[in-house]
Amino acid sequence: MKHRITAMIISILTIFGLLIKPIMTFAAISEYKVDEKEYNLRVEDFPTFTADWDSIYAKMNNRKDTSGYLLSLFDDYDSTDVTLAAFEAQGISVDADACYGVEITLYKQEADEEYYPVDGAVNVELICPLPDVYLDTPRNVQMYQLESGRNKPIKFSLVTVNEVICVKFKVNANAIYSFVLTDDIVESEEIPAPSKAPTVTPKPTTSVTPEPTQGVTPTKNPDNTGSSGNTNSNTNQGNRPKDKTPQTGDQTSMVRWLTLSTISGIGMIWAFYEWKKK
């Protein structure tokens, strides 16, 4: 009987331990209500490190009409390799598994109906999910921008959008931005909860520039930021480079926690049943 009581106690403690971590993580990060009329910049080349593409939003801070513009989020091996090389040159040791580089480029459609990278400064606000492998430790992630061969930390905020942990930050230039896992807690900016939630409307299907019949093909490479310049605006994900981390299909880490909790719950019920029989 003592063994059964011990099993019950262990099961209860296991469930508590499994549930308290994700609950505390999500409770500490505020939910951000996205106004989809405001975040109307079209995004293509979704990053492969996340499957939560519905939680990616972008807007141009200097214009409301974003027709003729599109934002590319292209994560490939070259972006990460260039980021790691810059850290090494700066004398900073970063493990390859603790870094994801993303080449972010804003394109504009010109008179010839072709898309070209915007020259000069960019003023875009982007909301992007964290890489799936960092969802358990979101407060240990720091954002960097590659500029003149150096990775510079940038300001960002942790928010949840559609129950997905995301980073909200400003893209001020066509460049490589990176998610880097650190050993310490990173102080991100706090996002005040809006006093009144904006009205969320369904995503428009044709409110921005209609999709060309053969897909968008930028005709000019972005300025050289240290990467290979391989920028692809084709939305066919079958032609995209493979991410170094295998995709598990989990939308968030909550699925894993709930699965383990269910198993522990079954064990607790079995132990209680055996105890009652005795």
Secondary structure, 3 states (H helix, E strand, C coil): CHHHHHHHHHHHHHHHHHHHHHHHHHHHCCECCCCCCCCCCEEECCCCCCCCHHHCEEEECCCCCCCCEEEEEECCHHHHHHHHHHHHHCCCCCCHHHEEEEEEEEEEECCCCCEEECCCCCCEEEEEECCHHHCCCHHHEEEEEEECCEEEECCEEEEEECCEEEEEEEECCCEEEEEEECCCCCCCECCCCCCCCCCCCCCCCCCCCCCCCCCCCCCCCCCCCCCCCCCCCCCCHHHCCCCCCCCCCCCCCHHHHHHHHHHHHHHHHHHHHHHHHC
